[in-house]
Amino acid sequence: MSSKSKKIPAEKLSEREKLRKKKKKKIKAIIACSIAAVVIACTVTALILVSRYQAKANELYGVTWTPVSAKNASEDEVDVSEIYDVMYSNYQGSLTFEKDGTFRFWMAPGLPDDGTHSGTFEVDGDTIKACFDEGTQTEFFIDRDNGEIKTIQLGYNDYTVYFGKSANQ
C-alpha cells in the first residue's frame, strides 16, 4: 500500500477533528476580539470628535464679540465708524450669543443703552441665522482658523463688519 492510501484510525481522526475545531474556535475568538477592539476604538474616536466639536461650538456662547475691523463693498478695509458715517472716536459695539438661542447686538457710538437689539438665532454649520425681535432676519458668518472661531462677520449695507473676541475675555 502506498502512503496515500493508508487509512487513518478513527481515534486519530477524532483527535484531529477536535484540534481543528479548537483552532477554529480560537480563530473566531481572535476575530471577535479584533472586531470588538475596532468598534471600541471607533466609538472612543467618535466621542472625542463630538466633544471637541461641542467645545468648539460652545466657544460661541458666553463670549462678548466686539468689532475689530470692517470692509467696504470693494473689500477695502475701513474704519468701523465709517459704516454709520459717524466721526466719533468712541465708536463701539458688541455681539453676544447665549446657549438658550438668544443674542444681543449693539453697534453705535455711545453706550449699549443707546441701541441694543436682541433676538433669536440658530447655528447651521458656519452660518448663524438670526431673527431680531422686530422680525428682521439676517445671517452672521463664522470664520474659523484651525477650527477655532477667528471672527464673526456681519453684512451691513455695503459693508462687512468683523467681530472678534473681546480683549477682556
Secondary structure, DSSP 4 states (H G I P E B T S, - for coil): --GGGPPPPHHHHHHHHHHHHHHHHHHHHHHHHHHHHHHHHHHHHHHHHHHHHHHHHHTTBT-EEEEEEEE-TTS-EE-GGGGGT---TTEEEEEEE-TTSEEEEEEEES-GGGT-EEEEEEEETTEEEEEETTS-EEEEEEEEETTEEEEEEEEETTEEEEEEE-TT-
